[in-house]
Amino acid sequence: MRFLLKGGLVIDPQTGLEKEGDIRVAEGKIVEMGMNLAVGDEALIDLQGKIVAPGFIDLHVHLREPGGEAHETIRTGCQAAAAGGFTMIVAMPNTNPCADNEGVIELVKTRAEKTGLVHVLPIGTISKGRAGEEIAEIGSLYQAGAVAVSDDGSCVASGEVMRRALEYTKIFGIPVISHSEDVTLSADGLMHEGKWSTILGLRGIPAQAEEIMVARDIFLAELTGGKLHLAHLSTAGSVALLKFARQRGIMVTAEATPHHLLLTDEEVQSYATSTKVNPPLRSRADVQALQEAVKEGLISCLATDHAPWSEEEKEQEYSKAPSGIVGLETAIPMVWDTLVVKEKMSPLELIARFTTGPAKVLGLEKGCLAVGKEADITIIDPHLKKAVQTSEFYSMGKNTPVDGRVFQGWPVMTIVGGKIVMREGKVKGDIFKDA
């Protein structure tokens, strides 16, 4: 495909560029950038009033396949990613079988490539069987294409196993992504422990269940010099520990999710199982601390923790329903409306958390706009207001507490490798159906 993106506000956090301009794309790459570029024998795409950004990267996605195809498949997950404005997603390893071997890593890569939509990078497990007892064959996983290791969904309870993983991954320069949860404190918990758990009569999960493991892993990163990334931080205490780590010069990065930046434990009063997530929705003070940490760059990444479940699984009583919220198709408007529209962050700052931040964690040469680079581009209409409609989701999962809510700032085009895979909410294959 050959086309000229004309007149959009080009924002590139890597170079600090924030200026109206044009981008010419041909044969999968950006071939020219500048002002008032002449139109050649190519398609012209008028982007007046739109924001043109590097392709957004989601560090934390559950595609469920293999083993969980009743909840999501690699294809539907990739469609949801394209619809949500993401050009690259990172697949978590807690599938069935889990990604503790080369075969599962290769399966995810192969099936993702066949979809022809977005880039998918697989993560391998830290431990064999995600049992937390013995580290997986990390070298083999890396050779097969794993860009990180994690037992996400389960915490590595053994400090010795976590230490060895941080030491071993140094050889390959990849991060260990920690799911920080002391399960002896969180066991049987259903929501954040606080005022609302008391009012609602639901067993609570204390903030310390996360913070204890965050502290442990920070000190193990200091001991080993390993590359630690903290997944889905949710508490003010975790933010304080992250700040402490940075002051000590410890190599640690972190992410926050859109739902933890917007929603509080008060949402649970509806008893809707779409509000049940791990870690749980926290207090207003925790949300405020997370927003401030994202603003200042202490938390350098935003990630969805996209966790789809079938309606049958989620439509149980609160205590039996699995934890998880879908996020690929709502992430950008949720945080744009919450942080940019309300002037808590600039567009450039927010875009950095979805581009240069994740790219740096994984050591990728992505997340920027430059001549010669692969044309992975996300285009946002910062003024577009519309309601979330789960009935229109490409994801098989509809489990979100924001169904029906109106947000401002939606992705309107996703370009991957120079191909338009989403336009005005319709994904490749559907784009021209109504034409």
Secondary structure as a PSIPRED ss2 file (coil, helix, strand):
# PSIPRED VFORMAT (PSIPRED V4.0)

   1 M C   1.000  0.000  0.000
   2 R E   0.000  0.000  1.000
   3 F E   0.000  0.000  1.000
   4 L E   0.000  0.000  1.000
   5 L E   0.000  0.000  1.000
   6 K E   0.000  0.000  1.000
   7 G E   0.000  0.000  1.000
   8 G E   0.000  0.000  1.000
   9 L E   0.000  0.000  1.000
  10 V E   0.000  0.000  1.000
  11 I E   0.000  0.000  1.000
  12 D E   0.000  0.000  1.000
  13 P C   1.000  0.000  0.000
  14 Q C   1.000  0.000  0.000
  15 T C   1.000  0.000  0.000
  16 G C   1.000  0.000  0.000
  17 L E   0.000  0.000  1.000
  18 E E   0.000  0.000  1.000
  19 K E   0.000  0.000  1.000
  20 E E   0.000  0.000  1.000
  21 G E   0.000  0.000  1.000
  22 D E   0.000  0.000  1.000
  23 I E   0.000  0.000  1.000
  24 R E   0.000  0.000  1.000
  25 V E   0.000  0.000  1.000
  26 A E   0.000  0.000  1.000
  27 E C   1.000  0.000  0.000
  28 G C   1.000  0.000  0.000
  29 K E   0.000  0.000  1.000
  30 I E   0.000  0.000  1.000
  31 V E   0.000  0.000  1.000
  32 E E   0.000  0.000  1.000
  33 M E   0.000  0.000  1.000
  34 G E   0.000  0.000  1.000
  35 M C   1.000  0.000  0.000
  36 N C   1.000  0.000  0.000
  37 L C   1.000  0.000  0.000
  38 A C   1.000  0.000  0.000
  39 V C   1.000  0.000  0.000
  40 G C   1.000  0.000  0.000
  41 D C   1.000  0.000  0.000
  42 E C   1.000  0.000  0.000
  43 A E   0.000  0.000  1.000
  44 L E   0.000  0.000  1.000
  45 I E   0.000  0.000  1.000
  46 D E   0.000  0.000  1.000
  47 L C   1.000  0.000  0.000
  48 Q C   1.000  0.000  0.000
  49 G C   1.000  0.000  0.000
  50 K C   1.000  0.000  0.000
  51 I E   0.000  0.000  1.000
  52 V E   0.000  0.000  1.000
  53 A E   0.000  0.000  1.000
  54 P E   0.000  0.000  1.000
  55 G C   1.000  0.000  0.000
  56 F E   0.000  0.000  1.000
  57 I E   0.000  0.000  1.000
  58 D E   0.000  0.000  1.000
  59 L E   0.000  0.000  1.000
  60 H E   0.000  0.000  1.000
  61 V E   0.000  0.000  1.000
  62 H C   1.000  0.000  0.000
  63 L C   1.000  0.000  0.000
  64 R C   1.000  0.000  0.000
  65 E C   1.000  0.000  0.000
  66 P C   1.000  0.000  0.000
  67 G C   1.000  0.000  0.000
  68 G C   1.000  0.000  0.000
  69 E C   1.000  0.000  0.000
  70 A C   1.000  0.000  0.000
  71 H C   1.000  0.000  0.000
  72 E C   1.000  0.000  0.000
  73 T C   1.000  0.000  0.000
  74 I H   0.000  1.000  0.000
  75 R H   0.000  1.000  0.000
  76 T H   0.000  1.000  0.000
  77 G H   0.000  1.000  0.000
  78 C H   0.000  1.000  0.000
  79 Q H   0.000  1.000  0.000
  80 A H   0.000  1.000  0.000
  81 A H   0.000  1.000  0.000
  82 A H   0.000  1.000  0.000
  83 A H   0.000  1.000  0.000
  84 G C   1.000  0.000  0.000
  85 G C   1.000  0.000  0.000
  86 F E   0.000  0.000  1.000
  87 T E   0.000  0.000  1.000
  88 M E   0.000  0.000  1.000
  89 I E   0.000  0.000  1.000
  90 V E   0.000  0.000  1.000
  91 A E   0.000  0.000  1.000
  92 M C   1.000  0.000  0.000
  93 P C   1.000  0.000  0.000
  94 N C   1.000  0.000  0.000
  95 T C   1.000  0.000  0.000
  96 N C   1.000  0.000  0.000
  97 P C   1.000  0.000  0.000
  98 C C   1.000  0.000  0.000
  99 A C   1.000  0.000  0.000
 100 D C   1.000  0.000  0.000
 101 N C   1.000  0.000  0.000
 102 E H   0.000  1.000  0.000
 103 G H   0.000  1.000  0.000
 104 V H   0.000  1.000  0.000
 105 I H   0.000  1.000  0.000
 106 E H   0.000  1.000  0.000
 107 L H   0.000  1.000  0.000
 108 V H   0.000  1.000  0.000
 109 K H   0.000  1.000  0.000
 110 T H   0.000  1.000  0.000
 111 R H   0.000  1.000  0.000
 112 A H   0.000  1.000  0.000
 113 E H   0.000  1.000  0.000
 114 K H   0.000  1.000  0.000
 115 T H   0.000  1.000  0.000
 116 G C   1.000  0.000  0.000
 117 L C   1.000  0.000  0.000
 118 V C   1.000  0.000  0.000
 119 H E   0.000  0.000  1.000
 120 V E   0.000  0.000  1.000
 121 L E   0.000  0.000  1.000
 122 P E   0.000  0.000  1.000
 123 I C   1.000  0.000  0.000
 124 G E   0.000  0.000  1.000
 125 T C   1.000  0.000  0.000
 126 I C   1.000  0.000  0.000
 127 S E   0.000  0.000  1.000
 128 K H   0.000  1.000  0.000
 129 G H   0.000  1.000  0.000
 130 R H   0.000  1.000  0.000
 131 A C   1.000  0.000  0.000
 132 G C   1.000  0.000  0.000
 133 E C   1.000  0.000  0.000
 134 E C   1.000  0.000  0.000
 135 I E   0.000  0.000  1.000
 136 A C   1.000  0.000  0.000
 137 E C   1.000  0.000  0.000
 138 I H   0.000  1.000  0.000
 139 G H   0.000  1.000  0.000
 140 S H   0.000  1.000  0.000
 141 L H   0.000  1.000  0.000
 142 Y H   0.000  1.000  0.000
 143 Q H   0.000  1.000  0.000
 144 A H   0.000  1.000  0.000
 145 G C   1.000  0.000  0.000
 146 A C   1.000  0.000  0.000
 147 V C   1.000  0.000  0.000
 148 A C   1.000  0.000  0.000
 149 V E   0.000  0.000  1.000
 150 S E   0.000  0.000  1.000
 151 D C   1.000  0.000  0.000
 152 D C   1.000  0.000  0.000
 153 G C   1.000  0.000  0.000
 154 S C   1.000  0.000  0.000
 155 C C   1.000  0.000  0.000
 156 V C   1.000  0.000  0.000
 157 A C   1.000  0.000  0.000
 158 S C   1.000  0.000  0.000
 159 G H   0.000  1.000  0.000
 160 E H   0.000  1.000  0.000
 161 V H   0.000  1.000  0.000
 162 M H   0.000  1.000  0.000
 163 R H   0.000  1.000  0.000
 164 R H   0.000  1.000  0.000
 165 A H   0.000  1.000  0.000
 166 L H   0.000  1.000  0.000
 167 E H   0.000  1.000  0.000
 168 Y H   0.000  1.000  0.000
 169 T H   0.000  1.000  0.000
 170 K C   1.000  0.000  0.000
 171 I C   1.000  0.000  0.000
 172 F C   1.000  0.000  0.000
 173 G C   1.000  0.000  0.000
 174 I C   1.000  0.000  0.000
 175 P C   1.000  0.000  0.000
 176 V E   0.000  0.000  1.000
 177 I E   0.000  0.000  1.000
 178 S E   0.000  0.000  1.000
 179 H C   1.000  0.000  0.000
 180 S C   1.000  0.000  0.000
 181 E C   1.000  0.000  0.000
 182 D C   1.000  0.000  0.000
 183 V H   0.000  1.000  0.000
 184 T H   0.000  1.000  0.000
 185 L H   0.000  1.000  0.000
 186 S H   0.000  1.000  0.000
 187 A C   1.000  0.000  0.000
 188 D C   1.000  0.000  0.000
 189 G C   1.000  0.000  0.000
 190 L C   1.000  0.000  0.000
 191 M E   0.000  0.000  1.000
 192 H E   0.000  0.000  1.000
 193 E C   1.000  0.000  0.000
 194 G C   1.000  0.000  0.000
 195 K H   0.000  1.000  0.000
 196 W H   0.000  1.000  0.000
 197 S H   0.000  1.000  0.000
 198 T H   0.000  1.000  0.000
 199 I H   0.000  1.000  0.000
 200 L H   0.000  1.000  0.000
 201 G C   1.000  0.000  0.000
 202 L C   1.000  0.000  0.000
 203 R C   1.000  0.000  0.000
 204 G E   0.000  0.000  1.000
 205 I E   0.000  0.000  1.000
 206 P C   1.000  0.000  0.000
 207 A C   1.000  0.000  0.000
 208 Q H   0.000  1.000  0.000
 209 A H   0.000  1.000  0.000
 210 E H   0.000  1.000  0.000
 211 E H   0.000  1.000  0.000
 212 I H   0.000  1.000  0.000
 213 M H   0.000  1.000  0.000
 214 V H   0.000  1.000  0.000
 215 A H   0.000  1.000  0.000
 216 R H   0.000  1.000  0.000
 217 D H   0.000  1.000  0.000
 218 I H   0.000  1.000  0.000
 219 F H   0.000  1.000  0.000
 220 L H   0.000  1.000  0.000
 221 A H   0.000  1.000  0.000
 222 E H   0.000  1.000  0.000
 223 L H   0.000  1.000  0.000
 224 T H   0.000  1.000  0.000
 225 G C   1.000  0.000  0.000
 226 G C   1.000  0.000  0.000
 227 K C   1.000  0.000  0.000
 228 L E   0.000  0.000  1.000
 229 H E   0.000  0.000  1.000
 230 L E   0.000  0.000  1.000
 231 A C   1.000  0.000  0.000
 232 H C   1.000  0.000  0.000
 233 L C   1.000  0.000  0.000
 234 S C   1.000  0.000  0.000
 235 T C   1.000  0.000  0.000
 236 A H   0.000  1.000  0.000
 237 G H   0.000  1.000  0.000
 238 S H   0.000  1.000  0.000
 239 V H   0.000  1.000  0.000
 240 A H   0.000  1.000  0.000
 241 L H   0.000  1.000  0.000
 242 L H   0.000  1.000  0.000
 243 K H   0.000  1.000  0.000
 244 F H   0.000  1.000  0.000
 245 A H   0.000  1.000  0.000
 246 R H   0.000  1.000  0.000
 247 Q H   0.000  1.000  0.000
 248 R C   1.000  0.000  0.000
 249 G C   1.000  0.000  0.000
 250 I C   1.000  0.000  0.000
 251 M C   1.000  0.000  0.000
 252 V E   0.000  0.000  1.000
 253 T E   0.000  0.000  1.000
 254 A E   0.000  0.000  1.000
 255 E E   0.000  0.000  1.000
 256 A E   0.000  0.000  1.000
 257 T C   1.000  0.000  0.000
 258 P H   0.000  1.000  0.000
 259 H H   0.000  1.000  0.000
 260 H H   0.000  1.000  0.000
 261 L H   0.000  1.000  0.000
 262 L H   0.000  1.000  0.000
 263 L C   1.000  0.000  0.000
 264 T C   1.000  0.000  0.000
 265 D H   0.000  1.000  0.000
 266 E H   0.000  1.000  0.000
 267 E H   0.000  1.000  0.000
 268 V H   0.000  1.000  0.000
 269 Q H   0.000  1.000  0.000
 270 S H   0.000  1.000  0.000
 271 Y C   1.000  0.000  0.000
 272 A C   1.000  0.000  0.000
 273 T H   0.000  1.000  0.000
 274 S H   0.000  1.000  0.000
 275 T H   0.000  1.000  0.000
 276 K C   1.000  0.000  0.000
 277 V C   1.000  0.000  0.000
 278 N C   1.000  0.000  0.000
 279 P C   1.000  0.000  0.000
 280 P C   1.000  0.000  0.000
 281 L C   1.000  0.000  0.000
 282 R C   1.000  0.000  0.000
 283 S C   1.000  0.000  0.000
 284 R H   0.000  1.000  0.000
 285 A H   0.000  1.000  0.000
 286 D H   0.000  1.000  0.000
 287 V H   0.000  1.000  0.000
 288 Q H   0.000  1.000  0.000
 289 A H   0.000  1.000  0.000
 290 L H   0.000  1.000  0.000
 291 Q H   0.000  1.000  0.000
 292 E H   0.000  1.000  0.000
 293 A H   0.000  1.000  0.000
 294 V H   0.000  1.000  0.000
 295 K H   0.000  1.000  0.000
 296 E H   0.000  1.000  0.000
 297 G C   1.000  0.000  0.000
 298 L C   1.000  0.000  0.000
 299 I C   1.000  0.000  0.000
 300 S C   1.000  0.000  0.000
 301 C E   0.000  0.000  1.000
 302 L E   0.000  0.000  1.000
 303 A C   1.000  0.000  0.000
 304 T C   1.000  0.000  0.000
 305 D C   1.000  0.000  0.000
 306 H E   0.000  0.000  1.000
 307 A C   1.000  0.000  0.000
 308 P C   1.000  0.000  0.000
 309 W C   1.000  0.000  0.000
 310 S C   1.000  0.000  0.000
 311 E H   0.000  1.000  0.000
 312 E H   0.000  1.000  0.000
 313 E H   0.000  1.000  0.000
 314 K H   0.000  1.000  0.000
 315 E C   1.000  0.000  0.000
 316 Q C   1.000  0.000  0.000
 317 E C   1.000  0.000  0.000
 318 Y C   1.000  0.000  0.000
 319 S C   1.000  0.000  0.000
 320 K C   1.000  0.000  0.000
 321 A C   1.000  0.000  0.000
 322 P C   1.000  0.000  0.000
 323 S C   1.000  0.000  0.000
 324 G C   1.000  0.000  0.000
 325 I E   0.000  0.000  1.000
 326 V C   1.000  0.000  0.000
 327 G C   1.000  0.000  0.000
 328 L C   1.000  0.000  0.000
 329 E C   1.000  0.000  0.000
 330 T C   1.000  0.000  0.000
 331 A H   0.000  1.000  0.000
 332 I H   0.000  1.000  0.000
 333 P H   0.000  1.000  0.000
 334 M H   0.000  1.000  0.000
 335 V H   0.000  1.000  0.000
 336 W H   0.000  1.000  0.000
 337 D H   0.000  1.000  0.000
 338 T H   0.000  1.000  0.000
 339 L H   0.000  1.000  0.000
 340 V H   0.000  1.000  0.000
 341 V H   0.000  1.000  0.000
 342 K C   1.000  0.000  0.000
 343 E C   1.000  0.000  0.000
 344 K C   1.000  0.000  0.000
 345 M C   1.000  0.000  0.000
 346 S C   1.000  0.000  0.000
 347 P H   0.000  1.000  0.000
 348 L H   0.000  1.000  0.000
 349 E H   0.000  1.000  0.000
 350 L H   0.000  1.000  0.000
 351 I H   0.000  1.000  0.000
 352 A H   0.000  1.000  0.000
 353 R H   0.000  1.000  0.000
 354 F H   0.000  1.000  0.000
 355 T C   1.000  0.000  0.000
 356 T H   0.000  1.000  0.000
 357 G H   0.000  1.000  0.000
 358 P H   0.000  1.000  0.000
 359 A H   0.000  1.000  0.000
 360 K H   0.000  1.000  0.000
 361 V H   0.000  1.000  0.000
 362 L H   0.000  1.000  0.000
 363 G C   1.000  0.000  0.000
 364 L C   1.000  0.000  0.000
 365 E C   1.000  0.000  0.000
 366 K C   1.000  0.000  0.000
 367 G C   1.000  0.000  0.000
 368 C C   1.000  0.000  0.000
 369 L C   1.000  0.000  0.000
 370 A C   1.000  0.000  0.000
 371 V C   1.000  0.000  0.000
 372 G C   1.000  0.000  0.000
 373 K C   1.000  0.000  0.000
 374 E E   0.000  0.000  1.000
 375 A C   1.000  0.000  0.000
 376 D C   1.000  0.000  0.000
 377 I E   0.000  0.000  1.000
 378 T E   0.000  0.000  1.000
 379 I E   0.000  0.000  1.000
 380 I E   0.000  0.000  1.000
 381 D E   0.000  0.000  1.000
 382 P E   0.000  0.000  1.000
 383 H E   0.000  0.000  1.000
 384 L E   0.000  0.000  1.000
 385 K E   0.000  0.000  1.000
 386 K E   0.000  0.000  1.000
 387 A E   0.000  0.000  1.000
 388 V C   1.000  0.000  0.000
 389 Q C   1.000  0.000  0.000
 390 T H   0.000  1.000  0.000
 391 S H   0.000  1.000  0.000
 392 E H   0.000  1.000  0.000
 393 F C   1.000  0.000  0.000
 394 Y C   1.000  0.000  0.000
 395 S C   1.000  0.000  0.000
 396 M C   1.000  0.000  0.000
 397 G C   1.000  0.000  0.000
 398 K C   1.000  0.000  0.000
 399 N C   1.000  0.000  0.000
 400 T C   1.000  0.000  0.000
 401 P C   1.000  0.000  0.000
 402 V C   1.000  0.000  0.000
 403 D C   1.000  0.000  0.000
 404 G C   1.000  0.000  0.000
 405 R C   1.000  0.000  0.000
 406 V E   0.000  0.000  1.000
 407 F E   0.000  0.000  1.000
 408 Q E   0.000  0.000  1.000
 409 G E   0.000  0.000  1.000
 410 W E   0.000  0.000  1.000
 411 P E   0.000  0.000  1.000
 412 V E   0.000  0.000  1.000
 413 M E   0.000  0.000  1.000
 414 T E   0.000  0.000  1.000
 415 I E   0.000  0.000  1.000
 416 V E   0.000  0.000  1.000
 417 G C   1.000  0.000  0.000
 418 G C   1.000  0.000  0.000
 419 K E   0.000  0.000  1.000
 420 I E   0.000  0.000  1.000
 421 V E   0.000  0.000  1.000
 422 M E   0.000  0.000  1.000
 423 R E   0.000  0.000  1.000
 424 E C   1.000  0.000  0.000
 425 G C   1.000  0.000  0.000
 426 K E   0.000  0.000  1.000
 427 V E   0.000  0.000  1.000
 428 K C   1.000  0.000  0.000
 429 G C   1.000  0.000  0.000
 430 D C   1.000  0.000  0.000
 431 I C   1.000  0.000  0.000
 432 F C   1.000  0.000  0.000
 433 K C   1.000  0.000  0.000
 434 D C   1.000  0.000  0.000
 435 A C   1.000  0.000  0.000
